[in-house]
Amino acid sequence: MKQSLLLDEGGIAIRGEYTPSPDVLTAAYLLIASIVTKSPTHIHNIPQSGLMDELLDLLEFIGVEVTVDDGLTTNCEELKTKAVPFSLAPDVDLAWLTTITLLARTGIGGIELQSFPEMDQSRIRYYVSNLRSVGFEVNEEGKFVFVKAPEDWRELAKGSIDLKGWTPVEVCGLILLVVSRFKSPLNLRDATIDKSCLSVMNYLTSLNAQISITDEGIVVNSGITDQEASVSVPASLLETLFIIALTVLTKGEVIVKDLEKDNALAMLNLFNKMNISYKFNDTMLRVWNEDDSKLSAFNVRSESFPGFSSSWIEIFAVMASVINGESVLLNRTNLFQPNFIQSIKDAKIEIQRGVLSEEDLIEIVGGDKVSEFVNVQELELKVSVFGPSKAQIKSLDLSQYKNYLAPVLIALAQHEATEVTNIQRFTDRFPELLSTLTRFGYKMNIAQIP
């Protein structure tokens, strides 16, 4: 069911207290990761979301028994299939992670590649090519593509793999493979992870896997033990950052409660760079903005966002734009995600020349992948076209955006009535956010569209 959001007026200053909701993406990762063991896994603090409902349908299809208690308990003694059909795929990344988990359990995993939209097909082929490059066998059968694990992959890997260019969901899948199927020491060099992947690693550690993060990468020293486990879904850091960004844009003041210290510290360095006013005490963070002129723009580089997705860059690019349109410079980390450049263009960021040459990009992603990027030499992003003061968004269709946080943030921050169609992509990822904004005074209605 499609949804349309009718926003009567935006730009209302955020004022009051806010408690982060459980992170939907992390909950999904943990549910999928539980497939690697036949024993029950208890997952607490599960959010209510359409995305979660779709994922549960997929897990039931592949043979996972799910019991509702004070959270969810998964049990997966026997699998019914080795492939993920498009009709049950909640989104392309979760479908891929499920495919890799099937590969970890059975030695082969498939996905209905040719039924996905063209952009998602490109993303899957990018993931497949990375696995092929480290020794996995890939075969296409009709609409499906299957990945088969080599019998002695550790011998092929020589105990170490360079994962430069792999996205967090790929790294997470590979870790699941190593600890559940190969169970041998391996160093994953230059691996990029996010908070969801980190939560999965913590879950695997509870199953006695020895995983450590070093300066060189992620070191996996042992496999998992098939045993009963319990894990809790953490709060959504991305949702928290979205609320804080809207607070800054609307010159408001918010008190974030029950915020984990590590998550707070991850943001405070960035707040310092922009002179965003804040106070942090234990688990409570207070953020306010009285005057944009007191803020300082800075070049938002990906190294400023260790362990976080490009969504952080989207949000901070919007905040930087209300100051003086400072450029956002990208390094290679941001280019590893397929179609990232097109997504940035979709978000209405002006692209200028000057960061990476086409030769650099070929070196990063391989010559057969350059065609997936648009204007590969034009990689300096200018955000001067951003900012609520310049935005005149009357309507917004989220189906036209791969990365949609920036345009939604702008639509909410501007003082205009706005209609956002296909808003279910946003509400599935942040199921409690719109109700939170309603509590802060935003007047909006959700219409169901058949």
Steps between C-alpha positions, in 0.01 A plus 500: 500500500644836395483799730484873438588761763313831501697756703297814575799708602869434557775686676349471849773530763573174678466559875477236770624156596562209266580134570652306206305204360647154436696489176302321230799418280697351789197292603481369144872417494472311829196303381684396184820419691307265729467261204864395539413291807241224536444592866244759617596867503300744713492855361365770730391860437365422152350805322163487323555566131372399160857412406518259794171339399632441148824355635310262729302375197830430321649320800189284536529412130857376539414292806549719806250448783423830673329516839367825645573540873648806669678548169556240230658156521636340184565130449643367177576128515432429134498730195233465231681684221841623391380808310327830575207583266447861396134492605602458867804729502451785752777698329807417296757509782293289740430255218873479431591449866241220517655345189845501662360349820348219294842458343652478848257227607485288184805585289286661231278807495290651223300813425247577225722759335313575178169590666650790698494855359798587284673708769469217752626250243813713462544497875466119519743450211748723683468278808531183290813627326665565837433143614625363170821701541580318826441148369126432510331324208212688336240352264184644344199271460203668336410809703712387793868541576660248738818535700684186609764485769833335412585195706827643628446872485756577770769357274385735223487794741846424646373611839440861397266688264502863392142628523563853381192592301262261675187653653405433865228251403756302297749502786228387740407212269861392463548496878191278531652269240837480671373428852230251402641312203878532481575543871865582443712806581469777245599866485251720313715800409359850434150385592233769533220425747202687640308480827274221372799289400661569837186373676518178297866459599402537866230236452752261342735562791223380733515175298871474593639638174825687559481824303717804556538838330858613439665788317539276196149359490279235658666183629284188528677235706235232549157379399173505689350244736149388410322598819206700631560875511333826600555845353333843521451748216676833572349844452511661156794737478400612150149593616659694788725689261201579276312656795809698603551625143138616481549671836802690363319592177192631682696683774354280770618318812474128570599278791591148387448247779638148548782558252792258521827675576684354200225621267507847653877527466474400134296817435667748735819536296289597200296743709826661613605552138175685425483687832164339572404576860463193722541362850548132575463337840507121535209386279339838429594728210363855463540668159382847398547764231402861554691665219631350175773766486671337798540174313805410296492301178765240437594259226313184582744224417421132532785450746295716737238223504685182605263207527200685360322497167483770235169606657704694756660697220158575351375643827809705582509631142153644552603661830816643344299656220300727730826666601684598182483218246834343584617223269475139603811312393475125455781251516492144373301359791185671376540376144485134587124494520352427156315790340613735778577783257161471332334494842677823592381657176147381573521681835559821304863555601697681233807304388825671404833373377816431685529207739564167325601419145337228295821298537464513879144378475594214269764397753241505778203318350640330191472607138169320445336703776585855394187520287289483816622844604396832349768755401775315681734800498242732657515391859514815707154558639379856540214532746420867441174396332393345830342675794144570611525869409548405136277196489168527319385140520128471431504128436752221540493142368736282703491224239726727292772508766747230593610698806198688630598644840625832364188593298265395784702708746478802271125453447439489875723799574356741241199720579283354228217251467636184336371171368746209521393194303639150554581604857483132607874469426560757771240372747621139464851611598386744771156377612473729804648818353186658353305450822792661686482800267125523556571524873736790422217686324525390137157462340493216251282222366588164351282383211494135391521459122399161347 
